[in-house]
Amino acid sequence: QVQLVESGGGLVQAGGSLSLSCLASGSIFSPTIMGWYRQAPGNERALVADITTGGSTSYADSVKGRFTISRDNAKKTVDLQMNSLNVEDTAVYYCVIRALPRGTRYWGKGTLVTVSS
């Protein structure tokens, strides 16, 4: 059974920075894609950024230039560095992992990021 545990959420003022981290445990076949989604109240869960085993990344347009995703394949971790945060970034952030090309998607329980004005 694959498990994901997120850490690093919290409260930050607009313009500030936060770093999220996610640790995966259990067996999942490589290659994989790991990433972060977020869900704000009243909104659907949406992709923030993801990264493949090989290091290819993709970002939502709203976070390009502000967020950076990285991973450590050996440690089974994926991190999200978030800079220049604004109130619209407030959401629960979920870590996700999926074996490529069409494996089951596994989710973490989420970590709350609150950006105050």
Sequence and secondary structure as in RCSB ss.txt:
>XXXX:A:sequence
QVQLVESGGGLVQAGGSLSLSCLASGSIFSPTIMGWYRQAPGNERALVADITTGGSTSYADSVKGRFTISRDNAK
KTVDLQMNSLNVEDTAVYYCVIRALPRGTRYWGKGTLVTVSS
>XXXX:A:secstr
  EEEEE  EEEETT  EEEEEEEES   SSEEEEEEEE TTS  EEEEEEETT  EEE GGGTTTEEEEEETTT
TEEEEEE S  GGG EEEEEEEEETTT  EEE   EEEEEE 
